[in-house]
Amino acid sequence: MTFKYKRIAPGLLRPIIPILLQAKSDPIKVEVLVDSGADICIFDTQIGELLGLNVKKGKIGSVTGVTGAEEQTYSHNIILDVGGNRLSINAVFKDNMPQEYGNVGQVGFFNYFVVVFDYRKERVELIPKPEIN
């Protein structure tokens, strides 16, 4: 599967792709940054609420971002679907994500796909690993 990079400002491209998320509600379409520097998959608590989760009842944890500030998270098991590849993952949710999209990271995404970034051609390719099909 190949996705075109998204232009988020003049001269600024990012590998942001559409996916489906599902928990206790119907699937919802969201955009995510394919983030090789992220350890986990993380979404805003509002996304969790749209999925029908009582986000604050999830397992409490924390993340530390690039600023060094530690922030509280809540983890839940959800379904992530990209291109018809349905994955049961553990995702974390936190208040006030700094952007309007979530992040998919090493655990819960990169462990299921070979990811090829091609900035020059403005595309990201996802090759499902055999164990998910």
PyRosetta script that sets phi, psi and omega in degrees:
from pyrosetta import init, pose_from_sequence

init()
pose = pose_from_sequence("MTFKYKRIAPGLLRPIIPILLQAKSDPIKVEVLVDSGADICIFDTQIGELLGLNVKKGKIGSVTGVTGAEEQTYSHNIILDVGGNRLSINAVFKDNMPQEYGNVGQVGFFNYFVVVFDYRKERVELIPKPEIN")
pose.set_psi(1, 133.5)
pose.set_omega(1, 179.5)
pose.set_phi(2, -121.3)
pose.set_psi(2, 135.8)
pose.set_omega(2, 179.6)
pose.set_phi(3, -125.0)
pose.set_psi(3, 141.2)
pose.set_omega(3, 177.6)
pose.set_phi(4, -79.4)
pose.set_psi(4, 139.5)
pose.set_omega(4, 174.0)
pose.set_phi(5, -58.6)
pose.set_psi(5, 152.6)
pose.set_omega(5, 178.4)
pose.set_phi(6, -102.7)
pose.set_psi(6, 132.3)
pose.set_omega(6, 177.0)
pose.set_phi(7, -84.8)
pose.set_psi(7, 115.7)
pose.set_omega(7, -177.3)
pose.set_phi(8, -102.9)
pose.set_psi(8, -11.0)
pose.set_omega(8, 175.0)
pose.set_phi(9, -166.5)
pose.set_psi(9, 164.0)
pose.set_omega(9, 178.2)
pose.set_phi(10, -55.2)
pose.set_psi(10, 124.5)
pose.set_omega(10, 178.7)
pose.set_phi(11, 75.9)
pose.set_psi(11, 7.4)
pose.set_omega(11, -177.8)
pose.set_phi(12, -123.7)
pose.set_psi(12, 111.7)
pose.set_omega(12, 179.8)
pose.set_phi(13, -112.8)
pose.set_psi(13, 146.5)
pose.set_omega(13, 175.7)
pose.set_phi(14, -140.6)
pose.set_psi(14, 150.4)
pose.set_omega(14, 176.5)
pose.set_phi(15, -80.0)
pose.set_psi(15, 77.1)
pose.set_omega(15, 179.2)
pose.set_phi(16, -105.9)
pose.set_psi(16, 125.2)
pose.set_omega(16, -174.7)
pose.set_phi(17, -127.2)
pose.set_psi(17, 157.2)
pose.set_omega(17, 175.4)
pose.set_phi(18, -85.3)
pose.set_psi(18, 140.4)
pose.set_omega(18, 174.7)
pose.set_phi(19, -139.8)
pose.set_psi(19, 171.5)
pose.set_omega(19, 171.5)
pose.set_phi(20, -113.3)
pose.set_psi(20, 140.5)
pose.set_omega(20, 173.9)
pose.set_phi(21, -121.1)
pose.set_psi(21, 146.9)
pose.set_omega(21, 178.5)
pose.set_phi(22, -148.6)
pose.set_psi(22, 143.3)
pose.set_omega(22, 173.0)
pose.set_phi(23, -140.2)
pose.set_psi(23, -95.3)
pose.set_omega(23, -177.8)
pose.set_phi(24, -100.9)
pose.set_psi(24, -0.9)
pose.set_omega(24, -178.0)
pose.set_phi(25, -120.8)
pose.set_psi(25, -174.9)
pose.set_omega(25, 172.6)
pose.set_phi(26, -65.0)
pose.set_psi(26, 156.9)
pose.set_omega(26, 178.6)
pose.set_phi(27, -61.2)
pose.set_psi(27, 147.0)
pose.set_omega(27, 174.2)
pose.set_phi(28, -122.9)
pose.set_psi(28, 145.9)
pose.set_omega(28, 179.1)
pose.set_phi(29, -91.4)
pose.set_psi(29, 130.5)
pose.set_omega(29, 176.7)
pose.set_phi(30, -136.5)
pose.set_psi(30, 164.5)
pose.set_omega(30, 173.0)
pose.set_phi(31, -105.4)
pose.set_psi(31, 144.4)
pose.set_omega(31, 179.5)
pose.set_phi(32, -134.6)
pose.set_psi(32, 148.5)
pose.set_omega(32, 172.0)
pose.set_phi(33, -86.6)
pose.set_psi(33, 124.1)
pose.set_omega(33, 174.5)
pose.set_phi(34, -79.0)
pose.set_psi(34, 104.7)
pose.set_omega(34, -165.4)
pose.set_phi(35, -118.3)
pose.set_psi(35, 99.4)
pose.set_omega(35, -178.6)
pose.set_phi(36, -66.6)
pose.set_psi(36, -15.8)
pose.set_omega(36, 178.3)
pose.set_phi(37, -90.5)
pose.set_psi(37, -5.5)
pose.set_omega(37, 179.5)
pose.set_phi(38, -89.6)
pose.set_psi(38, 134.4)
pose.set_omega(38, 178.6)
pose.set_phi(39, -76.8)
pose.set_psi(39, -29.9)
pose.set_omega(39, -171.1)
pose.set_phi(40, -134.7)
pose.set_psi(40, 176.3)
pose.set_omega(40, 172.9)
pose.set_phi(41, -97.0)
pose.set_psi(41, 128.3)
pose.set_omega(41, -173.8)
pose.set_phi(42, -137.7)
pose.set_psi(42, 138.8)
pose.set_omega(42, -177.2)
pose.set_phi(43, -137.4)
pose.set_psi(43, 160.0)
pose.set_omega(43, 176.2)
pose.set_phi(44, -69.1)
pose.set_psi(44, 148.7)
pose.set_omega(44, 179.7)
pose.set_phi(45, -58.2)
pose.set_psi(45, -29.1)
pose.set_omega(45, 178.5)
pose.set_phi(46, -62.6)
pose.set_psi(46, -34.7)
pose.set_omega(46, 176.3)
pose.set_phi(47, -64.8)
pose.set_psi(47, -44.1)
pose.set_omega(47, 177.6)
pose.set_phi(48, -58.1)
pose.set_psi(48, -40.7)
pose.set_omega(48, 178.6)
pose.set_phi(49, -66.0)
pose.set_psi(49, -39.4)
pose.set_omega(49, 176.2)
pose.set_phi(50, -63.2)
pose.set_psi(50, -27.3)
pose.set_omega(50, 178.3)
pose.set_phi(51, -80.5)
pose.set_psi(51, -1.8)
pose.set_omega(51, 179.6)
pose.set_phi(52, 86.7)
pose.set_psi(52, 11.6)
pose.set_omega(52, -179.7)
pose.set_phi(53, -87.0)
pose.set_psi(53, 146.6)
pose.set_omega(53, 166.8)
pose.set_phi(54, -90.1)
pose.set_psi(54, 86.2)
pose.set_omega(54, -167.2)
pose.set_phi(55, -53.3)
pose.set_psi(55, -45.2)
pose.set_omega(55, -174.1)
pose.set_phi(56, -69.2)
pose.set_psi(56, -7.6)
pose.set_omega(56, 176.3)
pose.set_phi(57, -90.7)
pose.set_psi(57, -1.1)
pose.set_omega(57, 179.1)
pose.set_phi(58, -73.3)
pose.set_psi(58, 171.6)
pose.set_omega(58, 177.7)
pose.set_phi(59, -65.6)
pose.set_psi(59, 126.5)
pose.set_omega(59, -176.5)
pose.set_phi(60, -79.5)
pose.set_psi(60, 136.1)
pose.set_omega(60, 176.6)
pose.set_phi(61, -148.6)
pose.set_psi(61, -161.6)
pose.set_omega(61, 177.4)
pose.set_phi(62, -153.7)
pose.set_psi(62, 157.8)
pose.set_omega(62, 174.1)
pose.set_phi(63, -130.0)
pose.set_psi(63, 153.2)
pose.set_omega(63, 173.9)
pose.set_phi(64, -123.0)
pose.set_psi(64, 120.0)
pose.set_omega(64, -177.9)
pose.set_phi(65, -91.1)
pose.set_psi(65, -167.2)
pose.set_omega(65, -176.9)
pose.set_phi(66, -64.9)
pose.set_psi(66, -22.1)
pose.set_omega(66, 179.0)
pose.set_phi(67, -79.1)
pose.set_psi(67, -14.5)
pose.set_omega(67, -178.3)
pose.set_phi(68, 89.6)
pose.set_psi(68, -5.7)
pose.set_omega(68, 179.2)
pose.set_phi(69, -78.6)
pose.set_psi(69, 133.1)
pose.set_omega(69, 178.2)
pose.set_phi(70, -87.7)
pose.set_psi(70, 133.6)
pose.set_omega(70, -179.2)
pose.set_phi(71, -129.7)
pose.set_psi(71, 144.2)
pose.set_omega(71, -178.1)
pose.set_phi(72, -74.8)
pose.set_psi(72, 141.5)
pose.set_omega(72, 178.0)
pose.set_phi(73, -130.0)
pose.set_psi(73, 166.5)
pose.set_omega(73, 177.7)
pose.set_phi(74, -134.0)
pose.set_psi(74, 123.7)
pose.set_omega(74, -176.3)
pose.set_phi(75, -100.7)
pose.set_psi(75, 146.7)
pose.set_omega(75, 179.7)
pose.set_phi(76, -147.3)
pose.set_psi(76, 152.1)
pose.set_omega(76, 172.5)
pose.set_phi(77, -85.1)
pose.set_psi(77, 129.8)
pose.set_omega(77, 180.0)
pose.set_phi(78, -138.9)
pose.set_psi(78, 173.1)
pose.set_omega(78, 173.5)
pose.set_phi(79, -106.4)
pose.set_psi(79, 129.8)
pose.set_omega(79, 175.2)
pose.set_phi(80, -114.9)
pose.set_psi(80, 128.0)
pose.set_omega(80, -178.7)
pose.set_phi(81, -122.6)
pose.set_psi(81, 120.5)
pose.set_omega(81, 174.4)
pose.set_phi(82, -127.5)
pose.set_psi(82, 117.1)
pose.set_omega(82, 179.2)
pose.set_phi(83, 59.9)
pose.set_psi(83, 32.0)
pose.set_omega(83, -179.4)
pose.set_phi(84, 85.6)
pose.set_psi(84, -2.1)
pose.set_omega(84, 175.1)
pose.set_phi(85, -90.3)
pose.set_psi(85, 103.7)
pose.set_omega(85, -177.4)
pose.set_phi(86, -91.1)
pose.set_psi(86, 122.9)
pose.set_omega(86, -177.7)
pose.set_phi(87, -119.2)
pose.set_psi(87, 132.9)
pose.set_omega(87, 171.6)
pose.set_phi(88, -90.6)
pose.set_psi(88, 114.1)
pose.set_omega(88, -175.3)
pose.set_phi(89, -128.5)
pose.set_psi(89, 164.8)
pose.set_omega(89, 170.2)
pose.set_phi(90, -102.9)
pose.set_psi(90, 119.7)
pose.set_omega(90, -179.3)
pose.set_phi(91, -117.4)
pose.set_psi(91, 156.7)
pose.set_omega(91, 175.4)
pose.set_phi(92, -112.9)
pose.set_psi(92, 151.6)
pose.set_omega(92, -179.2)
pose.set_phi(93, -124.9)
pose.set_psi(93, 141.2)
pose.set_omega(93, 177.6)
pose.set_phi(94, -143.8)
pose.set_psi(94, 155.3)
pose.set_omega(94, 178.3)
pose.set_phi(95, -71.6)
pose.set_psi(95, 147.3)
pose.set_omega(95, 168.4)
pose.set_phi(96, 56.0)
pose.set_psi(96, 55.0)
pose.set_omega(96, 172.4)
pose.set_phi(97, -59.6)
pose.set_psi(97, 141.9)
pose.set_omega(97, -174.7)
pose.set_phi(98, -75.4)
pose.set_psi(98, -8.1)
pose.set_omega(98, 177.8)
pose.set_phi(99, -133.4)
pose.set_psi(99, 168.0)
pose.set_omega(99, -175.8)
pose.set_phi(100, -82.6)
pose.set_psi(100, 1.2)
pose.set_omega(100, 179.5)
pose.set_phi(101, -121.2)
pose.set_psi(101, 160.6)
pose.set_omega(101, 176.4)
pose.set_phi(102, -86.5)
pose.set_psi(102, 179.4)
pose.set_omega(102, 177.2)
pose.set_phi(103, -123.7)
pose.set_psi(103, 135.7)
pose.set_omega(103, 170.6)
pose.set_phi(104, -110.7)
pose.set_psi(104, 132.4)
pose.set_omega(104, -172.1)
pose.set_phi(105, -125.3)
pose.set_psi(105, -159.5)
pose.set_omega(105, -173.0)
pose.set_phi(106, -57.1)
pose.set_psi(106, -57.2)
pose.set_omega(106, -179.3)
pose.set_phi(107, -87.8)
pose.set_psi(107, 121.7)
pose.set_omega(107, 179.9)
pose.set_phi(108, 102.5)
pose.set_psi(108, -8.5)
pose.set_omega(108, 177.3)
pose.set_phi(109, -143.7)
pose.set_psi(109, -64.0)
pose.set_omega(109, -177.8)
pose.set_phi(110, -63.7)
pose.set_psi(110, -25.1)
pose.set_omega(110, 177.2)
pose.set_phi(111, -75.4)
pose.set_psi(111, -7.1)
pose.set_omega(111, 177.6)
pose.set_phi(112, -108.9)
pose.set_psi(112, -14.7)
pose.set_omega(112, -176.8)
pose.set_phi(113, -133.6)
pose.set_psi(113, 147.3)
pose.set_omega(113, 162.1)
pose.set_phi(114, -85.4)
pose.set_psi(114, 126.3)
pose.set_omega(114, -175.0)
pose.set_phi(115, -113.5)
pose.set_psi(115, 125.4)
pose.set_omega(115, -179.7)
pose.set_phi(116, -117.9)
pose.set_psi(116, 113.9)
pose.set_omega(116, 176.6)
pose.set_phi(117, -92.8)
pose.set_psi(117, 133.2)
pose.set_omega(117, 175.5)
pose.set_phi(118, -134.0)
pose.set_psi(118, 86.7)
pose.set_omega(118, -176.5)
pose.set_phi(119, -62.9)
pose.set_psi(119, -40.0)
pose.set_omega(119, -178.0)
pose.set_phi(120, -61.1)
pose.set_psi(120, -39.5)
pose.set_omega(120, 178.3)
pose.set_phi(121, -91.2)
pose.set_psi(121, 1.0)
pose.set_omega(121, 177.0)
pose.set_phi(122, 57.8)
pose.set_psi(122, 48.8)
pose.set_omega(122, 179.2)
pose.set_phi(123, -149.6)
pose.set_psi(123, 156.6)
pose.set_omega(123, 173.4)
pose.set_phi(124, -126.5)
pose.set_psi(124, 134.8)
pose.set_omega(124, -180.0)
pose.set_phi(125, -112.9)
pose.set_psi(125, 135.1)
pose.set_omega(125, 176.7)
pose.set_phi(126, -114.2)
pose.set_psi(126, 122.3)
pose.set_omega(126, 178.2)
pose.set_phi(127, -113.6)
pose.set_psi(127, 110.9)
pose.set_omega(127, -178.7)
pose.set_phi(128, -60.3)
pose.set_psi(128, 135.2)
pose.set_omega(128, 173.8)
pose.set_phi(129, -73.9)
pose.set_psi(129, 147.2)
pose.set_omega(129, -174.0)
pose.set_phi(130, -53.5)
pose.set_psi(130, -32.8)
pose.set_omega(130, -175.4)
pose.set_phi(131, -69.2)
pose.set_psi(131, -8.7)
pose.set_omega(131, 178.4)
pose.set_phi(132, -97.3)
pose.set_psi(132, -9.7)
pose.set_omega(132, -178.9)
pose.set_phi(133, -96.7)
pose.dump_pdb("model.pdb")
